[in-house]
Amino acid sequence: MGDETPRVAFDDPDTLRAWLRARRRAVAATTFWVLSVPGFFVLETIGWESWAGGSLPAYVMVVPILVSVIGIAVSDSRRVQLRNMGGILATYPWQDRHPLERSGPTDPSCLKIPDPDDPDKSVSVAVRRYGLLTKRRRDAVANARTSGFKFAGDPRFAIVLALRGVGELGAARPVHALNASKGDRPDSVSEAAWQHARAAGISGESPFTAAQLKELQQPGKRGSGA
């Protein structure tokens, strides 16, 4: 019977379907906003020629282009976020977080998750999307505090939340991030936890080795055409 327990979150078909559905939506949104740039140009050109006549002034396209750029940035950030969430869901299993007995952080976007290496300690994670906390997300966090929720990942680096069940996935990061920019394992993180974080792509370490960083920082190495 023990073999039937999902070893990672993606072993659960509902989780995989929810993530694939969210990814398709993000890709479709990004594609739409990219295509909206020439689309807006064509529509405004036709409209301007029909109503005012002559060539379309450049200033008329400023607002539509700005809207498209914002749309591309927001939708693409969601696509990147889902890619990172995929690494977590493919590495970590779902865990149940029971209702919080004590009051949580004063920040309504935060939840407390036990430290994997020291369960007596908790890590505060911020549940935001695009840096914002909507009323719907705030209500979901409040409900999670009182009803419990599922999470996957390491709260010291990044986690995926199922605040309303695995059909709706969200991301959260620690309020105080660990510094692993040099690729060194933080002292408070066990070797096993560090390797899991690296496998999931959430360790936060630099893609460059210490030697490469030193070479890049030397004068004349950057932007040199010689």
C-alpha positions in Angstrom: 0.0 0.0 0.0 2.9 2.3 0.7 3.9 2.3 -3.0 0.6 4.0 -3.9 1.5 7.1 -2.0 2.8 9.8 -4.5 6.5 10.2 -4.2 6.4 13.7 -5.7 3.5 16.1 -6.3 3.4 15.4 -10.0 2.6 11.7 -9.3 -0.9 13.0 -8.5 -2.8 13.3 -11.8 -5.0 16.2 -10.6 -1.9 18.2 -9.7 -0.3 17.5 -13.1 -3.5 18.4 -15.0 -3.8 21.7 -13.0 -0.2 22.7 -13.7 -0.5 21.8 -17.4 -3.7 23.8 -17.7 -2.2 26.8 -15.9 0.9 26.6 -18.2 -1.3 26.5 -21.4 -3.1 29.6 -20.2 0.1 31.4 -19.5 1.6 30.5 -22.9 -1.7 31.5 -24.6 -1.8 34.8 -22.8 1.8 35.6 -23.7 1.2 34.7 -27.3 -1.9 36.9 -27.4 -0.1 39.9 -26.0 2.8 39.5 -28.4 0.5 39.3 -31.4 -1.5 42.3 -30.0 1.3 44.7 -31.0 0.9 44.3 -34.7 -2.8 43.6 -34.2 -3.3 47.0 -32.5 -1.3 48.7 -35.3 -3.5 47.2 -38.0 -6.7 48.0 -36.3 -5.7 51.6 -35.4 -4.4 52.2 -39.0 -7.7 51.0 -40.5 -9.7 53.0 -38.0 -7.6 56.2 -38.4 -7.8 56.0 -42.2 -11.5 55.5 -42.1 -12.3 58.3 -39.6 -9.5 60.9 -40.0 -7.7 60.0 -43.2 -4.0 60.1 -43.8 -1.2 58.2 -42.1 -1.5 57.0 -38.5 0.4 59.4 -36.2 3.0 57.6 -34.0 1.6 59.1 -30.8 -1.7 57.3 -31.3 0.1 53.9 -30.8 1.7 54.9 -27.5 -1.1 53.7 -25.3 -1.8 50.4 -27.1 1.9 49.5 -27.2 2.2 50.3 -23.5 -0.8 48.0 -22.7 0.7 45.2 -24.8 4.1 45.6 -23.1 2.5 45.3 -19.7 0.5 42.4 -20.8 3.6 40.6 -22.1 5.5 41.3 -18.9 2.7 40.0 -16.6 1.8 36.9 -18.6 5.5 36.0 -19.2 6.3 36.4 -15.5 3.5 33.9 -14.8 4.9 31.5 -17.4 8.4 31.7 -15.7 6.7 31.2 -12.3 4.9 28.1 -13.5 8.2 26.7 -14.9 9.8 27.2 -11.5 6.7 25.6 -9.8 7.1 22.6 -12.1 10.6 22.0 -10.8 9.2 21.9 -7.3 6.3 19.7 -8.1 8.6 17.2 -9.9 11.0 17.1 -6.9 8.9 17.3 -3.7 5.8 15.5 -2.4 2.7 17.2 -1.2 2.6 17.8 2.6 -0.4 18.6 4.7 -0.2 21.7 6.9 -2.7 21.5 9.7 -4.7 24.6 10.7 -2.5 27.1 12.6 -3.3 27.1 16.3 -1.7 30.4 17.0 -2.2 33.7 15.2 0.0 34.0 12.1 2.2 36.9 10.9 0.7 40.4 10.9 1.1 40.5 7.1 -2.1 39.0 5.7 -0.1 37.5 2.7 2.1 35.4 4.9 1.9 31.8 6.2 4.1 29.9 8.5 5.7 26.6 7.4 7.8 24.3 9.6 11.5 24.3 8.9 12.3 20.9 7.3 15.6 20.6 9.3 14.1 21.9 12.5 10.3 21.3 12.8 10.1 23.3 16.0 11.0 26.4 14.0 8.8 28.0 11.4 9.5 29.9 8.2 7.3 32.8 7.1 6.4 32.7 3.4 4.7 35.4 1.4 1.8 34.4 -0.8 1.6 37.0 -3.6 1.1 37.0 -7.3 2.9 39.6 -9.5 3.9 41.2 -6.2 0.3 41.9 -5.3 -2.2 40.4 -2.9 -5.8 40.5 -4.2 -8.8 40.2 -2.0 -9.4 36.7 -3.3 -5.9 35.6 -2.5 -6.1 37.3 1.0 -9.3 35.4 1.7 -7.7 32.1 0.5 -4.7 32.7 2.9 -7.0 33.5 5.8 -9.0 30.3 5.0 -5.8 28.3 4.9 -4.8 29.5 8.3 -8.0 28.1 9.8 -8.6 25.1 7.6 -5.2 23.9 6.7 -3.6 23.4 3.2 -1.2 21.4 1.2 2.3 22.5 0.2 5.3 21.2 -1.7 8.9 22.4 -1.6 11.2 23.9 1.0 9.9 27.1 2.7 13.4 28.4 3.0 13.7 28.6 -0.8 10.3 28.3 -2.5 7.1 26.3 -2.2 3.9 25.6 -4.2 0.7 25.9 -2.3 -2.7 24.4 -2.9 -4.8 26.9 -1.0 -8.1 25.8 -2.6 -7.1 22.2 -3.5 -4.6 21.1 -6.1 -6.9 22.4 -8.8 -5.5 25.9 -8.1 -1.8 26.2 -7.6 0.0 29.2 -6.1 3.7 30.1 -5.3 5.2 31.4 -2.2 8.7 32.5 -1.2 10.3 33.1 2.2 10.1 36.5 3.7 13.8 36.4 4.5 15.6 34.5 1.7 18.8 32.6 2.3 21.9 33.8 0.5 23.2 31.1 -1.7 24.5 33.4 -4.4 28.0 31.8 -4.3 26.8 28.3 -4.5 27.6 27.4 -0.9 25.1 25.5 1.2 23.8 27.7 4.0 24.7 26.5 7.5 21.1 26.0 8.5 20.3 23.7 5.6 21.2 20.0 5.7 23.0 18.4 2.8 19.9 16.4 1.8 17.7 19.4 1.8 20.3 21.4 -0.2 20.5 18.7 -2.9 16.6 18.7 -3.1 16.6 22.4 -3.5 19.2 22.3 -6.2 17.4 19.5 -8.1 14.2 21.6 -8.0 16.1 24.7 -9.2 15.2 26.8 -6.2 18.5 26.9 -4.3 19.1 30.5 -5.5 22.7 29.8 -6.3 24.5 31.6 -9.1 24.8 29.8 -12.4 28.5 30.8 -12.4 31.3 29.2 -10.4 33.4 31.2 -8.1 36.2 31.3 -10.6 33.8 32.5 -13.4 32.4 35.2 -11.2 36.0 36.4 -10.4 36.9 36.5 -14.0 33.7 38.4 -15.0 34.4 41.0 -12.3 37.9 41.7 -13.7 38.2 45.0 -15.6 38.2 44.5 -19.4 36.5 41.1 -19.3 33.0 42.4 -19.8 32.0 43.9 -23.2 35.5 43.3 -24.6 35.5 42.7 -28.3 39.2 41.7 -28.4 
